Amino acid sequence: AVLAQDSRLGDKQLVAYVVAERADAPPNAAELRRHVAEALPAYMVPVECVPVDELPRTPNGKLDRRALTGSGS
């Protein structure tokens, strides 16, 4: 999942939340960014890749964005 989040400077930046195929092999953030950059323009490449065990879901099965960002709003 990729979300646009506010940076410390107040502008938006893309952050990718990544679930590893194997629990013993966490994704390599630099490698992921390189791979994505081959297919997407620079402004669409996430500046950060955050490994997560699983993507959180709301009770109706949709991506729970608030749980990913840690924001309550």
C-alpha positions in Angstrom: 0.0 0.0 0.0 1.3 3.5 -0.8 0.0 6.6 1.0 0.7 10.3 0.6 1.7 11.6 4.0 2.9 15.0 5.3 6.6 15.3 5.7 8.4 17.2 8.5 8.6 20.2 6.1 4.8 20.1 5.5 4.8 18.9 2.0 3.4 15.5 0.8 5.6 12.5 0.3 4.7 8.9 -0.7 5.3 6.2 1.8 5.0 2.5 0.9 3.9 -0.1 3.4 5.3 -3.5 2.3 4.4 -7.1 3.4 7.2 -9.5 2.9 6.5 -12.8 1.0 8.5 -14.6 3.7 8.7 -13.5 7.3 12.4 -14.4 7.5 13.2 -12.2 4.5 12.2 -8.6 5.0 12.1 -6.4 1.9 15.1 -4.3 1.0 13.9 -0.7 0.8 16.6 0.5 -1.6 16.0 -2.5 -3.9 12.2 -1.9 -3.9 12.6 1.8 -4.7 15.0 0.9 -7.6 12.6 -1.6 -9.0 9.6 0.7 -8.8 11.7 3.5 -10.4 12.2 1.4 -13.5 8.4 1.5 -14.2 7.2 4.8 -12.7 8.1 8.5 -13.0 10.3 9.8 -10.1 7.4 11.7 -8.5 5.5 8.4 -8.0 8.4 6.5 -6.3 7.9 6.3 -2.5 10.5 8.1 -0.5 10.2 5.5 2.3 9.4 1.8 2.4 8.0 0.5 5.7 7.9 -3.2 6.3 4.7 -4.5 8.0 3.6 -8.0 9.1 0.2 -7.5 7.4 -1.9 -4.6 6.0 -4.5 -3.6 8.6 -8.1 -3.9 7.5 -11.3 -2.2 8.7 -14.2 -4.4 9.8 -15.6 -4.3 6.2 -12.3 -5.4 4.7 -10.9 -2.2 3.3 -7.4 -0.9 4.0 -7.3 0.8 7.4 -5.2 3.9 6.5 -5.4 5.3 10.0 -3.9 2.1 11.4 -1.0 2.4 9.0 -0.2 6.0 9.6 -0.8 5.8 13.4 -3.1 8.8 13.0 -6.4 9.1 14.8 -7.9 11.6 12.4 
